[in-house]
Amino acid sequence: MQFHRDPLFREELIRDYLLKRLDAETAESFESHYLVCEECFEQLRVGEMLASGLGRSKLEVRRVEDVVVLRFAEPAQLTRQSFELEELTRVFRQKDTKVLIDLRRVTKIDSAGLGQLMSFYSHVVKNQGALKLINANTEVQAVLHATKVDSLLETYNDEHQALKSFDHP
Amino acid sequence: MALDPGTLEQYRLKLRYKVRWHLGSSCPDVDDVVQESLTRFLRAVQEEKIRKPESAGAFLSGICNNVIQEYRRGVSREAVSNSDTKTPERAAAPETDGLELREAIAVALSRLPQRDQDILRAFFVEGKSKEEICLSMGLSDGQFRVALFRAKGRFRENYYREVKQK
C-alpha cells in the first residue's frame, strides 16, 4: 500500500486506524509500515493527541495544592472494560502520590474497578502517599464495605474535610 | 541486519502504540508484551532470519501479533480458572496520558482558532468524511486539504512548544 502517495489519504488512514475502522489486513499493513517509518509514526502520534484532546473527556482532573482530585463529570461505571475505568487508569500517573477520587457520579463498581483502586492504593502507599475517596453513593459504599476495601481506603462525604485529611493523616 | 540502540528504542515506542491499540490502554501488561516482541525480534536478527531490511517492519509486526495472541490465550485461561479476584498490576502509562502531557495537549488546542478546532474535531473525533465536512463548513476540496493540514501543523507546533516550556 502506498502510504505516502497522498497526504489526505494518509490522514484518513490514520484517523480510521485510531477509530478502529480499518479492516484487519489494512491495519496490519499500516502497523508494519509505521514501525519503520518515522514520518507516518509522527503523524499517527499527533493524530492520537488530537483525538484524545478533542474527544470529550468524562474525567475532570484538578489539583488542590499537592492533591490531585479526579472526578467524573457524567455518570460513570468502574467496571471491567468500561471506558471510564480505562480513562481513570490512564490519568492516574506514577508521580501523583496524593490522590482524591470523587465517586459522586460512579453508579457501579465491580471487581475490576475495585482491583484498580487497590492497585492505585498500593502504588501511592509505596510512595509514601495516600489515596482517598469521597461521595460514594449507597450502592458503591455497600460494595466497598462488603469487600472491606473501605478498611484500607478512607472515604469521606465532604471534599474540604477529605483534602484536609491529607495534611493530618 | 544491524540494530543500534536508538533504532531499538524507536521500535519500542512504536510497538507500545501497536500493543495498546490491540490490548487497550488499561492492559497492565503492555510493556511485557512489547519486551517479549523485541526479544524475539532481536533473536531473529541475530540468527539472520531477516534477510531484507525493508521487511523488518512486517517481520516485527508479525512477531508482535503472535505475542499478543499468546497473551490473549493466557488471559482467557486465567479468567477461566479464577482471576476475577486477582488484583491487577498498574497499567502501562501511554505516552500521551500523563497529566502534564494532557495539559500540554489542552493548551495547544486552546491556542488554535475555533475554525481549526472545528475541522480537526469533525475529522479526527467525529470521523466525518471530507465531503461531509466540506458541505457543513462551506469548503472546496482544496480549501479543506489546506485547512486540515495547517490546523494539524499548528497544533503540532503549539504542542511541542508547550512541552519544551514544561
Chai-1 contact restraints between the chains, C-beta under 6 A:
chainA,res_idxA,chainB,res_idxB,connection_type,confidence,min_distance_angstrom,max_distance_angstrom,comment,restraint_id
A,L8,B,R145,contact,1.0,0.0,6.0,A-B,restraint_1
A,R15,B,F124,contact,1.0,0.0,6.0,A-B,restraint_2
A,L19,B,G127,contact,1.0,0.0,6.0,A-B,restraint_3
A,E31,B,K18,contact,1.0,0.0,6.0,A-B,restraint_4
A,E31,B,S61,contact,1.0,0.0,6.0,A-B,restraint_5
A,S32,B,G57,contact,1.0,0.0,6.0,A-B,restraint_6
A,S32,B,A58,contact,1.0,0.0,6.0,A-B,restraint_7
A,S32,B,S61,contact,1.0,0.0,6.0,A-B,restraint_8
A,L35,B,K14,contact,1.0,0.0,6.0,A-B,restraint_9
A,L35,B,G57,contact,1.0,0.0,6.0,A-B,restraint_10
A,L35,B,L60,contact,1.0,0.0,6.0,A-B,restraint_11
A,L35,B,S61,contact,1.0,0.0,6.0,A-B,restraint_12
A,V36,B,A56,contact,1.0,0.0,6.0,A-B,restraint_13
A,V36,B,G57,contact,1.0,0.0,6.0,A-B,restraint_14
A,F41,B,K14,contact,1.0,0.0,6.0,A-B,restraint_15
A,V46,B,R156,contact,1.0,0.0,6.0,A-B,restraint_16
A,M49,B,T96,contact,1.0,0.0,6.0,A-B,restraint_17
A,M49,B,I105,contact,1.0,0.0,6.0,A-B,restraint_18
A,L50,B,L120,contact,1.0,0.0,6.0,A-B,restraint_19
A,L50,B,F124,contact,1.0,0.0,6.0,A-B,restraint_20
A,A51,B,F124,contact,1.0,0.0,6.0,A-B,restraint_21
A,A51,B,V125,contact,1.0,0.0,6.0,A-B,restraint_22
A,G53,B,I105,contact,1.0,0.0,6.0,A-B,restraint_23
A,G53,B,L109,contact,1.0,0.0,6.0,A-B,restraint_24
A,L54,B,R121,contact,1.0,0.0,6.0,A-B,restraint_25
A,L54,B,V125,contact,1.0,0.0,6.0,A-B,restraint_26
A,G55,B,V125,contact,1.0,0.0,6.0,A-B,restraint_27
A,E86,B,S25,contact,1.0,0.0,6.0,A-B,restraint_28
A,E86,B,S26,contact,1.0,0.0,6.0,A-B,restraint_29
A,T89,B,S26,contact,1.0,0.0,6.0,A-B,restraint_30
A,T89,B,A91,contact,1.0,0.0,6.0,A-B,restraint_31
A,R90,B,S25,contact,1.0,0.0,6.0,A-B,restraint_32
A,R90,B,D97,contact,1.0,0.0,6.0,A-B,restraint_33
A,R93,B,G98,contact,1.0,0.0,6.0,A-B,restraint_34
A,R93,B,L99,contact,1.0,0.0,6.0,A-B,restraint_35
A,S111,B,D84,contact,1.0,0.0,6.0,A-B,restraint_36
A,G115,B,T87,contact,1.0,0.0,6.0,A-B,restraint_37
A,G115,B,P88,contact,1.0,0.0,6.0,A-B,restraint_38
A,M118,B,T87,contact,1.0,0.0,6.0,A-B,restraint_39
A,S119,B,T87,contact,1.0,0.0,6.0,A-B,restraint_40
A,S119,B,P88,contact,1.0,0.0,6.0,A-B,restraint_41
A,S119,B,R90,contact,1.0,0.0,6.0,A-B,restraint_42
A,H123,B,R90,contact,1.0,0.0,6.0,A-B,restraint_43
